[in-house]
Amino acid sequence: MCDDVWGLVAIIDLFLGETFLMVNNLEKNVLINLDKLDGKELIDISGTVLGQVKGSRVSVKNWRVTHLKIKLSSQASEQLGFKKRFGSASVCMPVSLISAVGDVITTDHTLSELRQTASITECPE
């Protein structure tokens, strides 16, 4: 399925109307209902909370989850350059930056490394 060590793929169940996320790694494949990701915190490698998952983006061309929509914390929003006058921004984070999915979602990058990543963009509402 994926040439990477691990990747995320959306699987659509047209009969039940539910969307699942398949997490592939060298050890196993795990299906996760995309709805279960909403509200999970995203943390960086140092343990800093970057924000919360508020959705995902799926390519209908190949049914792969391409991005997670993250509502940034105030600190992360400011440090990543997405600070808004009122509230914090929502960004689309490529799933290639995600290292693990569990009780929280983690990235193996620091906030300062993510600041230099051009692939994180503001997500349209």
C-alpha positions in Angstrom: 0.0 0.0 0.0 2.5 2.6 1.1 6.2 2.7 0.2 7.0 4.5 3.4 7.8 2.8 6.7 4.3 3.8 7.8 1.5 5.8 6.2 -2.1 6.7 6.7 -4.8 5.5 4.3 -8.5 6.3 4.5 -10.9 3.4 4.0 -14.4 4.2 3.2 -17.3 2.0 4.2 -20.1 3.1 1.9 -22.7 0.9 3.5 -22.2 2.1 7.1 -21.2 5.6 6.1 -18.2 5.6 8.4 -14.7 6.5 7.5 -11.7 4.7 8.9 -8.0 5.4 9.0 -5.6 2.6 8.4 -2.3 3.1 10.1 0.4 1.0 8.4 3.7 0.2 9.9 6.2 -2.6 9.6 4.5 -4.5 12.5 0.8 -4.3 11.8 -2.2 -2.6 10.2 -4.6 -0.9 12.5 -8.0 0.6 11.5 -9.0 3.8 13.4 -12.4 5.5 13.0 -11.6 9.0 11.8 -14.2 10.4 14.2 -12.1 9.0 17.1 -9.3 11.3 16.1 -11.3 14.5 16.6 -10.4 16.2 19.8 -7.2 14.3 20.3 -4.2 16.4 21.3 -1.2 16.7 19.0 2.1 16.9 20.9 5.6 17.4 19.6 8.7 15.4 20.5 9.4 17.5 23.6 5.8 17.0 25.0 4.5 20.5 24.0 0.8 20.5 23.2 0.5 21.9 19.7 -3.3 21.8 19.5 -6.3 19.5 18.9 -7.4 17.5 15.8 -10.5 19.0 14.3 -10.8 17.0 11.1 -8.9 15.5 8.2 -8.4 15.9 4.5 -8.8 12.9 2.3 -7.7 12.7 -1.4 -10.6 11.2 -3.3 -8.1 10.3 -6.1 -6.5 7.6 -4.0 -8.5 7.6 -0.8 -5.5 8.5 1.3 -5.6 10.8 4.3 -3.3 13.6 3.3 -3.6 16.1 6.2 -5.0 16.4 9.7 -6.7 19.7 10.5 -5.2 21.0 13.8 -6.7 23.8 15.9 -3.4 25.2 17.2 -2.9 26.2 20.8 -2.1 29.9 21.4 1.6 29.2 21.9 1.9 27.0 18.8 -0.1 29.4 16.7 2.2 32.3 17.6 5.4 30.3 17.2 4.4 28.9 13.9 3.4 32.3 12.6 -0.3 31.6 12.3 -1.5 33.9 15.2 -4.8 35.5 14.6 -6.1 38.6 16.3 -8.9 36.6 18.0 -8.4 33.0 18.8 -6.0 30.6 17.2 -5.6 29.3 13.7 -6.4 26.0 12.2 -3.7 24.4 10.1 -3.5 21.4 7.7 -0.6 19.2 8.9 0.6 16.6 6.4 0.3 13.1 7.9 3.9 12.5 6.9 4.8 14.7 10.0 2.8 12.4 12.3 4.8 9.7 14.0 2.2 7.9 16.2 -1.6 7.7 16.9 -2.8 6.6 20.3 -4.4 8.4 23.3 -2.6 11.5 21.8 -1.2 12.1 18.3 2.5 12.7 18.2 5.0 14.2 15.8 8.7 13.4 16.1 9.6 17.1 15.4 10.0 20.0 17.7 8.0 23.1 17.5 11.0 25.0 16.1 11.5 22.3 13.4 7.9 22.6 12.5 8.2 26.4 12.2 10.6 25.8 9.3 8.3 23.4 7.5 6.6 25.0 4.5 4.2 22.1 4.2 2.0 23.2 7.2 -0.6 25.6 5.8 -3.6 27.4 7.1 -6.7 25.3 6.7 -9.8 26.9 5.2 -12.8 26.8 7.4 
